[in-house]
Amino acid sequence: MKTVTTTRFGVLSVNDEDVLHFPKGIPGFYDHYEWILAGEDENPIKWLQSLSDEAIALPVMPPQAVLPEYNAKIVAGDLEDLSVDDDGDLSTMAVVSIPPDAPWNMTANLRAPIVVNVKKRLAKQVICANDEYSMRAFVLSDAVRASCEAQASRGSAEEAGATSSETVPPTGGGRKDSCTTPAGEEEA
């Protein structure tokens, strides 16, 4: 076991069997060959943390959280690169893009998933053969995104109207934040 210091998560203990090996790197990070998954167990969004650079972590999630019937068609050459003996050894992750000023508009790249040979810990970002999958599929439903945008607009208006002696109460009153409900989940 080794320890790795990261910008986002602080010090992490890493077992060799937890490391995902990307023999060709990831597009945009071609010299980053070793990564780990980090994040809270109950959160569907995890972070693919580079072991080469403590500041680089990519948000990822199961594509089925966005599109329950997701079934990427992976070309033979990519399967060979991953040394696949059994399709049951494969897992997929979608890279998530989260706009800082409008996180409710986060999207998942369903067209170019990260495919992992779980047994051999080999991984690769591929272009799947499914033309119908978007590179920018919204994670949250239209209704949830509209609700979150309305909440943010109300919050901005309240903050703009507050004086230095006033405080703006937090929105939500302690209830579950519907703006973080992944698509497909029912709101409470």
N, C-alpha and C positions, 0 to 999 in steps of 0.2 A: 504494500500500500504506500502511496506517495501523497503528499499534500501539494495543492496548487492554490496560489493566491489569485483571486479574480476581482475585477472591478465591481461587478454586480453582486456577487455572492460572498465575497470575503474569502476565507480559507476553506477549501473543500478537500476532503479525504477521497482519494480516487483509487479504486481497485483496478488492477490490470484488466479484469474481465468486464469492467464498465466502459472501457475506452472503445469508441467507434473509430475504425480506421478507414479513411478516405484516401485510397492509393493515389488518386489524381487530384486531390483537394476538392474544393467546391467552387463553382464559378464565382469569380471575384475574390476568392481566397485559395488560390491554387497552391500556395506553399504551406497551407494548414492541413496537415494529414491526420491529426488526432483530435478528437472531440469527445465530450461527454454530455449527457443529458442532465440538466439541473432544474430545480423548481419544486414547487409544492405538489405533493401527491394528489391532492383533491382538485387541483387546477388543471383543466385540459390543455392549457398552454404551458409548454415547457421551454427551456432555453437550451439550445445546442451551443455549448461553451467550447471555444477553441482552447486547446492546451498549449498552443504556440503563442498566443497573445491574450493576456488577461482582460483586455478591454473588448474583445470580440465575442459576442453571444447573439445568436439568431433565435427569435421566437419561432417555435414550431408547434404543430398540433396534429392529432389524427385527422386525416381528410374526411373520415366518416362523421366527424362532429359537425362538419359543414354540409356534407352531402352523404346521407346514410347509405345510399346505394353505390357509393364510390367504388370503382373497380378498375384501377389503372392497368392498361395493357402495356407491358414492358417488353421491349424488343430483345431478341435473342442475344445480341452483342452485349447489352447491358447486363443480362442475366449471367453471361459468361464472365464478365468483369467481376461480378459478385460471387463467383464460384458456387452457384446455386445447384444443389442436388435435389432439393424438394421445395416446391412453392410454399409449403407450410412454414418454411424457415424465414419467409419474407415479412417485413413490416414496412409500412409507409408513413411518412411524415410530410406535412405541407408547411412550407416556410410562410410565416405570417408577416404582413406589413401593417404596422400600427401608426397611423398619423398622430403626431404628438398633440395637435390642437383639436382632433376629433377622433379619439380612440374607438368610438362606436362605429366608425367607418373602416375598421380593420378588414383586411382581405387576406385570403389564403391562396397560394399558388397551387392549384390543383393540376395544372398542366405539366409542371416540372417538380414532381415529388422527390423527396429523398427516400431512397429505397435501402433498407438495411437487411443484410443476411444476419439474422439474430444469432444463429448458431456460430458463425465464423467471425462475427463482429466487423464485417466489411460493409461499407456504405458508399453510395454514389447518388448525386442528384442527376436525374434523368429527364428526358422529354418523353412523356408517355404518348402512345399512339392514339389516344382518345382525343379527336379534334373537338369534341363537345365540351371539354373541360377548360375552364378559364384560368388565366394567370392571375386574375384579380376577382375571385369569387368572394362576395361579402360573407363574413362569418356570422353576423347577426341578421335577423330578419328585417325586412323593410319597416315593420311596425315598431320593433325595438329601436332601430336606428332613429326613426322619426321621434320617438319618445325621448331618447337620450339627447338628441339635438335640441328639442324643446326645453328639456331640463337645463341644458347648458346655457341656452339663451336666457331663460328666467334667472339663472344664477348670475350671469354676467350683468343683467339689468339690476339685480338686487345689489351686487357689489358696486356697481357704478353709482347707485343712489345712497350707499352707506357713507356716513361721515366718519371721521376719525374716532369719535366716541361710540359709534355703533358697531355691533358685530353682526355678521351675517350667519344665521344658523346653518348648520350643515344640512344639505338636502337628503331626503330619504328617511330621516328620523330613526336610523338604526335598522331599517328593514333591508332585505337583500337588494343590492343594487342591480336593477334589471338591465342596466347598460352593460353588464358583464356576463349576461346569460348567453351561453353559446347557442347557435342556431340549433333547433331541434328540441331544446329543453323547454318545458313549460315554466312560465313565470309563476311565482308564488302569490 
